Amino acid sequence: MTGWKRDDEEAGSRLRRAAVDTAHAILREEIGVIDGARRLSSLAHRLVDDWRVDPDFLVFGALDTETDHLPVGAQRALWDPAALVDKDAMVARIEAVARADVEMACRNVIARFGDVPRPLT
């Protein structure tokens, strides 16, 4: 195996592992639905041919696009606490509505990419 081929396969393996780890974190409620969808959406263009027609990554991409104005994850530290009160209520409502679809898509991502072994360190 040539060096570039091995590097390419290792990069693909890391991307798939990141997707699976993120999906698990959403299902375990370690990260929020919107934050997790954004993370998975950011990986989509390197994991699937076209996220707009992929049934799982479409869920993540659509939620990311619909909520890109909301502070979640690390972005929250940049917001005024008073402004977060209203935004947090919006996040909670949207996540409650989207949770079932996102969780199903997460289970599908795990099934599709979950057989990726962890790299030796």
Kinemage of the C-alpha trace (Angstrom):
@kinemage 1
@onewidth
@group {chain A} dominant
@subgroup {mainchain}
@vectorlist {calphas} color= white
{ca met a 1} P 0.000 0.000 0.000
{ca thr a 2} L 1.380 3.397 -0.931
{ca gly a 3} L 1.803 6.079 1.718
{ca trp a 4} L -0.845 8.416 0.291
{ca lys a 5} L -3.393 5.618 0.070
{ca arg a 6} L -2.812 4.620 3.700
{ca asp a 7} L -3.011 8.263 4.815
{ca asp a 8} L -6.258 8.710 2.882
{ca glu a 9} L -7.751 5.590 4.449
{ca glu a 10} L -6.649 6.694 7.924
{ca ala a 11} L -8.217 10.128 7.400
{ca gly a 12} L -11.459 8.493 6.271
{ca ser a 13} L -11.378 6.222 9.287
{ca arg a 14} L -10.927 9.220 11.611
{ca leu a 15} L -13.867 11.008 9.960
{ca arg a 16} L -16.125 7.989 10.320
{ca arg a 17} L -15.018 7.553 13.944
{ca ala a 18} L -15.760 11.243 14.639
{ca ala a 19} L -19.249 10.817 13.175
{ca val a 20} L -19.922 7.693 15.242
{ca asp a 21} L -18.560 9.277 18.427
{ca thr a 22} L -20.715 12.366 17.884
{ca ala a 23} L -23.802 10.252 17.207
{ca his a 24} L -23.193 8.303 20.413
{ca ala a 25} L -22.727 11.545 22.360
{ca ile a 26} L -26.087 12.830 21.111
{ca leu a 27} L -27.837 9.591 22.044
{ca arg a 28} L -26.247 9.660 25.519
{ca glu a 29} L -27.301 13.333 25.810
{ca glu a 30} L -23.692 14.400 26.390
{ca ile a 31} L -24.150 17.065 23.740
{ca gly a 32} L -27.299 18.781 22.578
{ca val a 33} L -29.265 17.803 19.517
{ca ile a 34} L -28.479 21.046 17.669
{ca asp a 35} L -24.802 21.086 18.617
{ca gly a 36} L -24.427 17.451 17.578
{ca ala a 37} L -26.297 18.009 14.316
{ca arg a 38} L -23.950 20.883 13.517
{ca arg a 39} L -20.920 18.692 14.151
{ca leu a 40} L -22.291 15.909 11.972
{ca ser a 41} L -23.345 18.377 9.300
{ca ser a 42} L -19.774 19.683 9.149
{ca leu a 43} L -18.532 16.146 8.405
{ca ala a 44} L -21.162 15.355 5.788
{ca his a 45} L -19.359 16.605 2.691
{ca arg a 46} L -16.436 14.278 3.447
{ca leu a 47} L -18.538 11.241 4.387
{ca val a 48} L -21.339 11.081 1.830
{ca asp a 49} L -21.670 11.997 -1.822
{ca asp a 50} L -24.411 14.591 -1.326
{ca trp a 51} L -25.814 15.388 2.114
{ca arg a 52} L -28.889 16.949 0.505
{ca val a 53} L -30.098 13.539 -0.656
{ca asp a 54} L -28.618 11.379 2.094
{ca pro a 55} L -31.548 10.647 4.428
{ca asp a 56} L -29.442 10.837 7.593
{ca phe a 57} L -27.191 13.779 6.837
{ca leu a 58} L -30.139 15.706 5.432
{ca val a 59} L -31.605 15.662 8.952
{ca phe a 60} L -28.388 17.098 10.401
{ca gly a 61} L -27.860 19.637 7.632
{ca ala a 62} L -31.431 20.887 7.717
{ca leu a 63} L -31.364 21.346 11.493
{ca asp a 64} L -27.988 23.082 11.279
{ca thr a 65} L -29.305 25.492 8.647
{ca glu a 66} L -32.551 26.176 10.497
{ca thr a 67} L -30.770 26.939 13.772
{ca asp a 68} L -27.547 28.624 12.703
{ca his a 69} L -28.654 31.785 14.533
{ca leu a 70} L -28.874 30.004 17.899
{ca pro a 71} L -25.996 29.766 20.386
{ca val a 72} L -25.140 26.198 21.366
{ca gly a 73} L -21.987 24.483 22.518
{ca ala a 74} L -18.894 26.674 22.754
{ca gln a 75} L -20.720 29.613 21.111
{ca arg a 76} L -22.701 30.151 24.301
{ca ala a 77} L -19.651 31.639 26.027
{ca leu a 78} L -19.691 34.494 23.508
{ca trp a 79} L -23.267 35.553 24.256
{ca asp a 80} L -24.668 37.909 26.864
{ca pro a 81} L -26.321 35.867 29.648
{ca ala a 82} L -29.519 37.920 29.397
{ca ala a 83} L -29.807 37.172 25.679
{ca leu a 84} L -29.250 33.464 26.336
{ca val a 85} L -32.464 33.209 28.350
{ca asp a 86} L -34.665 33.738 25.272
{ca lys a 87} L -32.395 31.729 22.988
{ca asp a 88} L -32.274 28.810 25.430
{ca ala a 89} L -36.068 28.586 25.349
{ca met a 90} L -35.960 28.455 21.535
{ca val a 91} L -33.227 25.801 21.602
{ca ala a 92} L -35.229 23.666 24.030
{ca arg a 93} L -38.376 23.836 21.871
{ca ile a 94} L -36.540 23.042 18.641
{ca glu a 95} L -34.551 20.207 20.192
{ca ala a 96} L -37.709 18.645 21.622
{ca val a 97} L -39.321 18.630 18.181
{ca ala a 98} L -36.203 17.441 16.327
{ca arg a 99} L -34.955 14.879 18.859
{ca ala a 100} L -36.680 11.777 17.459
{ca asp a 101} L -35.516 12.415 13.879
{ca val a 102} L -31.974 13.250 14.973
{ca glu a 103} L -31.755 10.199 17.206
{ca met a 104} L -32.928 7.936 14.373
{ca ala a 105} L -30.352 9.473 12.034
{ca cys a 106} L -27.684 8.984 14.728
{ca arg a 107} L -28.552 5.303 15.045
{ca asn a 108} L -28.275 5.010 11.269
{ca val a 109} L -24.867 6.747 11.256
{ca ile a 110} L -23.651 4.345 13.932
{ca ala a 111} L -24.915 1.381 11.910
{ca arg a 112} L -23.320 2.699 8.707
{ca phe a 113} L -19.947 3.793 10.049
{ca gly a 114} L -19.681 2.073 13.429
{ca asp a 115} L -17.450 -0.786 12.373
{ca val a 116} L -14.454 1.533 12.049
{ca pro a 117} L -11.679 0.372 14.367
{ca arg a 118} L -9.918 2.926 16.531
{ca pro a 119} L -6.393 3.752 15.346
{ca leu a 120} L -3.485 2.322 17.299
{ca thr a 121} L -1.708 4.955 19.357
